Amino acid sequence: MAKINALQFILPVKNLDSAAKFYCDVFDLEEMFRNESIVFVGIPGTESAVGLLLEPKEAGSGLRHVGLHVDHDLDRADVLAAIKQAGGSVVEEGEHGPGLPWARIADPDGNVLEI
């Protein structure tokens, strides 16, 4: 069983700095990760976060996707096998960076999530 220990949501924004400042100032979140195209601001002491994705043309269009943060101690292959065995599918796999794997999965109804 894949234990979820955090939730992540991705929103398209026009400007990473001003968006991060807004969410940190208003909701007392803290910056957890940043690169040139995304900033994750999250609840201090947890891994739950809002990802602010630099996509000026899409800004304001709402939620891009939901991410289910799977416990790092679980074997990735076992988690993906469990998804398939339960009737889901693996749509795409990759890494955000070294040691930061991700996968887009679909549940049996075709809803796509990221783990």
BALOBA-1460 file (C-alpha; in Angstrom, 3 decimals):
// residues 115
<rec num="1" residu="m" x="0.000" y="0.000" z="0.000"/>
<rec num="2" residu="a" x="1.323" y="3.462" z="-0.909"/>
<rec num="3" residu="k" x="1.165" y="5.711" z="2.136"/>
<rec num="4" residu="i" x="0.423" y="9.344" z="1.274"/>
<rec num="5" residu="n" x="2.111" y="11.767" z="3.666"/>
<rec num="6" residu="a" x="1.373" y="15.076" z="1.962"/>
<rec num="7" residu="l" x="-0.698" y="16.748" z="-0.754"/>
<rec num="8" residu="q" x="0.569" y="19.091" z="-3.449"/>
<rec num="9" residu="f" x="-1.344" y="21.376" z="-5.767"/>
<rec num="10" residu="i" x="0.048" y="23.240" z="-8.777"/>
<rec num="11" residu="l" x="-1.188" y="26.682" z="-9.832"/>
<rec num="12" residu="p" x="-0.006" y="28.639" z="-12.907"/>
<rec num="13" residu="v" x="1.267" y="32.141" z="-12.051"/>
<rec num="14" residu="k" x="2.587" y="35.231" z="-13.866"/>
<rec num="15" residu="n" x="5.496" y="35.941" z="-11.507"/>
<rec num="16" residu="l" x="7.163" y="33.463" z="-9.152"/>
<rec num="17" residu="d" x="8.425" y="36.035" z="-6.655"/>
<rec num="18" residu="s" x="5.157" y="37.919" z="-6.192"/>
<rec num="19" residu="a" x="3.091" y="34.715" z="-6.072"/>
<rec num="20" residu="a" x="5.397" y="33.143" z="-3.464"/>
<rec num="21" residu="k" x="5.310" y="36.330" z="-1.392"/>
<rec num="22" residu="f" x="1.500" y="36.371" z="-1.485"/>
<rec num="23" residu="y" x="1.066" y="32.766" z="-0.303"/>
<rec num="24" residu="c" x="3.818" y="33.015" z="2.320"/>
<rec num="25" residu="d" x="2.578" y="36.345" z="3.724"/>
<rec num="26" residu="v" x="-1.146" y="35.584" z="3.706"/>
<rec num="27" residu="f" x="-1.113" y="31.909" z="4.736"/>
<rec num="28" residu="d" x="2.136" y="31.718" z="6.738"/>
<rec num="29" residu="l" x="3.649" y="29.216" z="4.301"/>
<rec num="30" residu="e" x="7.383" y="28.898" z="3.723"/>
<rec num="31" residu="e" x="9.371" y="28.377" z="0.574"/>
<rec num="32" residu="m" x="10.395" y="24.720" z="0.295"/>
<rec num="33" residu="f" x="11.895" y="24.452" z="-3.198"/>
<rec num="34" residu="r" x="12.633" y="26.766" z="-6.110"/>
<rec num="35" residu="n" x="14.027" y="26.571" z="-9.595"/>
<rec num="36" residu="e" x="13.589" y="28.807" z="-12.652"/>
<rec num="37" residu="s" x="10.081" y="27.543" z="-13.421"/>
<rec num="38" residu="i" x="8.422" y="26.585" z="-10.125"/>
<rec num="39" residu="v" x="8.364" y="27.472" z="-6.435"/>
<rec num="40" residu="f" x="6.832" y="25.207" z="-3.811"/>
<rec num="41" residu="v" x="5.491" y="26.999" z="-0.738"/>
<rec num="42" residu="g" x="4.319" y="24.760" z="2.041"/>
<rec num="43" residu="i" x="3.033" y="24.286" z="5.534"/>
<rec num="44" residu="p" x="6.025" y="24.503" z="7.896"/>
<rec num="45" residu="g" x="7.032" y="21.111" z="9.289"/>
<rec num="46" residu="t" x="5.182" y="19.156" z="6.584"/>
<rec num="47" residu="e" x="5.658" y="18.278" z="2.938"/>
<rec num="48" residu="s" x="2.207" y="19.570" z="1.884"/>
<rec num="49" residu="a" x="2.692" y="22.415" z="-0.564"/>
<rec num="50" residu="v" x="1.331" y="24.632" z="-3.291"/>
<rec num="51" residu="g" x="3.484" y="24.634" z="-6.410"/>
<rec num="52" residu="l" x="3.539" y="27.977" z="-8.186"/>
<rec num="53" residu="l" x="4.340" y="27.212" z="-11.821"/>
<rec num="54" residu="l" x="5.594" y="30.037" z="-14.038"/>
<rec num="55" residu="e" x="3.054" y="29.982" z="-16.890"/>
<rec num="56" residu="p" x="1.982" y="33.605" z="-17.465"/>
<rec num="57" residu="k" x="-0.452" y="32.739" z="-20.279"/>
<rec num="58" residu="e" x="-2.246" y="30.184" z="-18.072"/>
<rec num="59" residu="a" x="-2.218" y="32.269" z="-14.858"/>
<rec num="60" residu="g" x="-5.668" y="32.548" z="-13.336"/>
<rec num="61" residu="s" x="-6.972" y="29.404" z="-15.016"/>
<rec num="62" residu="g" x="-7.023" y="27.475" z="-11.758"/>
<rec num="63" residu="l" x="-5.588" y="24.262" z="-10.464"/>
<rec num="64" residu="r" x="-3.221" y="22.413" z="-12.831"/>
<rec num="65" residu="h" x="-3.040" y="19.125" z="-10.964"/>
<rec num="66" residu="v" x="-3.117" y="17.397" z="-7.612"/>
<rec num="67" residu="g" x="-0.060" y="15.583" z="-6.344"/>
<rec num="68" residu="l" x="-0.097" y="12.788" z="-3.791"/>
<rec num="69" residu="h" x="3.229" y="12.781" z="-1.966"/>
<rec num="70" residu="v" x="4.174" y="9.153" z="-1.385"/>
<rec num="71" residu="d" x="6.380" y="8.155" z="1.542"/>
<rec num="72" residu="h" x="10.046" y="8.239" z="0.389"/>
<rec num="73" residu="d" x="10.765" y="4.961" z="2.200"/>
<rec num="74" residu="l" x="8.518" y="3.004" z="-0.171"/>
<rec num="75" residu="d" x="10.010" y="1.305" z="-3.198"/>
<rec num="76" residu="r" x="8.889" y="3.201" z="-6.301"/>
<rec num="77" residu="a" x="8.505" y="0.057" z="-8.398"/>
<rec num="78" residu="d" x="6.276" y="-1.493" z="-5.733"/>
<rec num="79" residu="v" x="4.067" y="1.606" z="-5.616"/>
<rec num="80" residu="l" x="3.670" y="1.655" z="-9.413"/>
<rec num="81" residu="a" x="2.944" y="-2.083" z="-9.435"/>
<rec num="82" residu="a" x="0.239" y="-1.598" z="-6.768"/>
<rec num="83" residu="i" x="-1.366" y="1.137" z="-8.884"/>
<rec num="84" residu="k" x="-1.514" y="-1.163" z="-11.903"/>
<rec num="85" residu="q" x="-2.743" y="-4.131" z="-9.855"/>
<rec num="86" residu="a" x="-5.601" y="-2.005" z="-8.474"/>
<rec num="87" residu="g" x="-6.778" y="-1.070" z="-11.988"/>
<rec num="88" residu="g" x="-4.876" y="2.188" z="-12.475"/>
<rec num="89" residu="s" x="-2.161" y="2.948" z="-14.987"/>
<rec num="90" residu="v" x="1.150" y="4.768" z="-15.177"/>
<rec num="91" residu="v" x="0.897" y="7.575" z="-17.722"/>
<rec num="92" residu="e" x="4.407" y="9.019" z="-17.500"/>
<rec num="93" residu="e" x="7.498" y="8.838" z="-15.267"/>
<rec num="94" residu="g" x="10.476" y="11.096" z="-14.686"/>
<rec num="95" residu="e" x="12.574" y="13.009" z="-12.178"/>
<rec num="96" residu="h" x="12.294" y="16.633" z="-11.093"/>
<rec num="97" residu="g" x="15.976" y="16.372" z="-10.259"/>
<rec num="98" residu="p" x="18.415" y="13.756" z="-8.953"/>
<rec num="99" residu="g" x="16.609" y="11.606" z="-6.395"/>
<rec num="100" residu="l" x="13.272" y="13.395" z="-6.946"/>
<rec num="101" residu="p" x="11.182" y="10.927" z="-8.946"/>
<rec num="102" residu="w" x="7.623" y="11.538" z="-10.070"/>
<rec num="103" residu="a" x="4.988" y="9.674" z="-12.004"/>
<rec num="104" residu="r" x="1.686" y="10.696" z="-13.529"/>
<rec num="105" residu="i" x="-0.826" y="7.984" z="-12.862"/>
<rec num="106" residu="a" x="-4.446" y="7.487" z="-13.794"/>
<rec num="107" residu="d" x="-7.009" y="5.964" z="-11.469"/>
<rec num="108" residu="p" x="-9.464" y="3.403" z="-12.892"/>
<rec num="109" residu="d" x="-11.778" y="6.258" z="-13.973"/>
<rec num="110" residu="g" x="-9.011" y="8.026" z="-15.901"/>
<rec num="111" residu="n" x="-8.368" y="10.851" z="-13.405"/>
<rec num="112" residu="v" x="-4.698" y="11.808" z="-13.712"/>
<rec num="113" residu="l" x="-2.717" y="12.544" z="-10.543"/>
<rec num="114" residu="e" x="0.973" y="12.948" z="-9.851"/>
<rec num="115" residu="i" x="2.847" y="10.965" z="-7.246"/>
